[in-house]
């Protein structure tokens, strides 16, 4: 009789486990508290988006007012990506030290100072200093927003909520473009300074809003504050059972015994960064090595495919396409921002339904087609003696289709994927490394696009971006398994096999094999 009950219980458990990955299973209702936390945390990403958007138009007037060269302009626009590395490198350790929540406050405060300095810049050198300060704040914001959101979100809507930073980046870009248009009619010396200085406003709103946010439950567990973590998980989980399961998984990952349920416990080895870099780069397990390559690779190809060249230099691209009026160029740029924001909103609702992998592959495929077509149309316009309206229209259409296909997959998935695949003990530093690669690649593209266009023509530059995107598609197909529907603590078991996971496309866990790998990895680290 006892054996029969045991068999029945095991069968029920297996059925429940399989049901968790049933694509037809009814989705739980969105957790409103987790939703609000994700929105507040992701507001930090507006800072980067606004800076990218506003500089694309402000550069036109900065060049006229300060009488600087194209090389100085491309350095001015792109250097903030390299400055942000300082913030990104500090953010991992800072967030482990003072917590995710106060790191977000710090990011907003630093950017506020940078925006004010840029707004009052009397010359090029002072403007560069203002961008240095703002860049540090952006580096902090880029790293901490997706990490915090991933750690607060329930598994059922993690993709949806973790894509919010990218949504707000795009919202910030659109606001920057609108700011360009709104202040473009002002006096030359005042207009571009207003465009830059007004960027301080979102950081003030962020500083007030963050007071309503809880601390990350995973950070609280790392600090031994189980009682506080339990309260946050109860609010941010879909059910009480899920909250208990998430707490149990986090405790296991942090090395806290399962039976330990006190509100405050002593954590033997706190995750403050010691030994993390060795585990990431010197002695990684096969799973950690695969995770690191996947995270750094997805960040590299996201930027190397030329998205920041299109977003930052869209007025220049439209000028090459035959649009000469400043007003028309800025209006066309607003259209780019609108399309980019619209499609990122579509992507947020598809991430947890379609899955990361198929959405990413479809997105990059569309980018490849768009960027090659853009290269062809711009080449035809460059070599034509008369204005070809069909080529002008095709250039504008392909710029819009490029940002649309980017926003529906490669844009949000990069941040979602890289923030969710690292194990807890490596997450802050691993995510920071992803941001470093992202910003370095973006900086190189931004600071060389005008020079590259002069060297191999603007059409040739986009052919180059198309080739890189094609290599990226192959990388994504072979190296990135599906992560939809898995808890953060189970994620490590999906990696370690350097091949595409056929089952991953359906969001199915790889079963016992993944669990064995996860357990083995944990034991190796503990020993």
Rosetta blueprint (number, residue, H / E / L):
1 X L
2 X H
3 X H
4 X H
5 X H
6 X H
7 X H
8 X H
9 X H
10 X H
11 X H
12 X H
13 X H
14 X H
15 X H
16 X H
17 X H
18 X H
19 X H
20 X L
21 X L
22 X L
23 X L
24 X L
25 X L
26 X L
27 X L
28 X L
29 X L
30 X L
31 X L
32 X H
33 X H
34 X H
35 X H
36 X H
37 X H
38 X H
39 X H
40 X H
41 X H
42 X H
43 X L
44 X L
45 X H
46 X H
47 X H
48 X H
49 X H
50 X H
51 X H
52 X H
53 X H
54 X H
55 X H
56 X H
57 X H
58 X H
59 X H
60 X H
61 X H
62 X H
63 X H
64 X H
65 X H
66 X H
67 X L
68 X L
69 X L
70 X H
71 X H
72 X H
73 X H
74 X H
75 X H
76 X H
77 X H
78 X H
79 X H
80 X H
81 X H
82 X H
83 X H
84 X H
85 X H
86 X H
87 X H
88 X H
89 X H
90 X H
91 X H
92 X H
93 X H
94 X H
95 X H
96 X H
97 X H
98 X H
99 X L
100 X H
101 X H
102 X H
103 X H
104 X H
105 X H
106 X H
107 X H
108 X H
109 X H
110 X H
111 X H
112 X H
113 X H
114 X H
115 X H
116 X H
117 X H
118 X H
119 X H
120 X L
121 X L
122 X L
123 X L
124 X H
125 X H
126 X H
127 X H
128 X H
129 X H
130 X H
131 X H
132 X H
133 X H
134 X H
135 X H
136 X H
137 X H
138 X H
139 X H
140 X H
141 X H
142 X H
143 X H
144 X H
145 X H
146 X H
147 X H
148 X H
149 X H
150 X H
151 X H
152 X H
153 X L
154 X L
155 X H
156 X H
157 X H
158 X H
159 X H
160 X H
161 X H
162 X H
163 X L
164 X H
165 X H
166 X H
167 X H
168 X H
169 X H
170 X H
171 X H
172 X H
173 X H
174 X H
175 X H
176 X H
177 X H
178 X H
179 X H
180 X H
181 X H
182 X H
183 X H
184 X L
185 X L
186 X L
187 X L
188 X H
189 X H
190 X H
191 X H
192 X H
193 X H
194 X H
195 X H
196 X H
197 X H
198 X L
199 X L
200 X H
201 X H
202 X H
203 X H
204 X H
205 X H
206 X H
207 X H
208 X H
209 X H
210 X H
211 X H
212 X H
213 X L
214 X L
215 X L
216 X L
217 X H
218 X H
219 X H
220 X H
221 X H
222 X H
223 X L
224 X L
225 X L
226 X H
227 X H
228 X H
229 X H
230 X H
231 X H
232 X H
233 X H
234 X H
235 X H
236 X H
237 X L
238 X L
239 X L
240 X H
241 X H
242 X H
243 X H
244 X H
245 X H
246 X H
247 X H
248 X H
249 X H
250 X H
251 X H
252 X H
253 X H
254 X L
255 X L
256 X L
257 X L
258 X L
259 X L
260 X L
261 X L
262 X L
263 X L
264 X L
265 X L
266 X L
267 X L
268 X L
269 X L
270 X L
271 X L
272 X L
273 X L
274 X L
275 X L
276 X H
277 X H
278 X H
279 X H
280 X H
281 X H
282 X H
283 X L
284 X L
285 X L
286 X H
287 X H
288 X H
289 X H
290 X H
291 X H
292 X H
293 X H
294 X H
295 X H
296 X H
297 X H
298 X H
299 X H
300 X H
301 X H
302 X H
303 X H
304 X H
305 X L
306 X L
307 X H
308 X H
309 X H
310 X H
311 X H
312 X H
313 X L
314 X H
315 X H
316 X H
317 X H
318 X H
319 X H
320 X H
321 X L
322 X L
323 X L
324 X L
325 X L
326 X H
327 X H
328 X H
329 X H
330 X H
331 X H
332 X H
333 X H
334 X H
335 X H
336 X H
337 X H
338 X H
339 X H
340 X H
341 X H
342 X H
343 X H
344 X H
345 X H
346 X H
347 X H
348 X H
349 X H
350 X H
351 X H
352 X H
353 X H
354 X H
355 X L
356 X H
357 X H
358 X H
359 X H
360 X H
361 X H
362 X H
363 X H
364 X H
365 X H
366 X H
367 X H
368 X H
369 X H
370 X H
371 X H
372 X H
373 X H
374 X H
375 X H
376 X H
377 X H
378 X H
379 X H
380 X H
381 X H
382 X H
383 X L
384 X L
385 X L
386 X L
387 X L
388 X L
389 X H
390 X H
391 X H
392 X H
393 X H
394 X H
395 X H
396 X H
397 X H
398 X H
399 X H
400 X H
401 X H
402 X H
403 X H
404 X H
405 X H
406 X H
407 X H
408 X H
409 X H
410 X H
411 X H
412 X H
413 X H
414 X H
415 X H
416 X H
417 X H
418 X H
419 X H
420 X H
421 X L
422 X L
423 X L
424 X H
425 X H
426 X H
427 X H
428 X H
429 X H
430 X H
431 X H
432 X H
433 X H
434 X H
435 X H
436 X H
437 X H
438 X H
439 X H
440 X H
441 X H
442 X H
443 X H
444 X H
445 X H
446 X H
447 X H
448 X H
449 X H
450 X H
451 X H
452 X H
453 X H
454 X H
455 X H
456 X H
457 X L
458 X H
459 X H
460 X H
461 X H
462 X H
463 X H
464 X H
465 X H
466 X H
467 X H
468 X H
469 X H
470 X H
471 X H
472 X H
473 X H
474 X H
475 X H
476 X H
477 X H
478 X H
479 X H
480 X L
481 X L
482 X L
483 X L
484 X L
485 X L
486 X L
487 X L
488 X H
489 X H
490 X H
491 X H
492 X H
493 X H
494 X H
495 X L
496 X L
497 X L
498 X L
499 X L
500 X L
501 X L
502 X H
503 X H
504 X H
505 X H
506 X H
507 X L
508 X L
509 X L
510 X L
511 X H
512 X H
513 X H
514 X H
515 X H
516 X H
517 X H
518 X H
519 X H
520 X H
521 X H
522 X H
523 X H
524 X H
525 X H
526 X H
527 X L
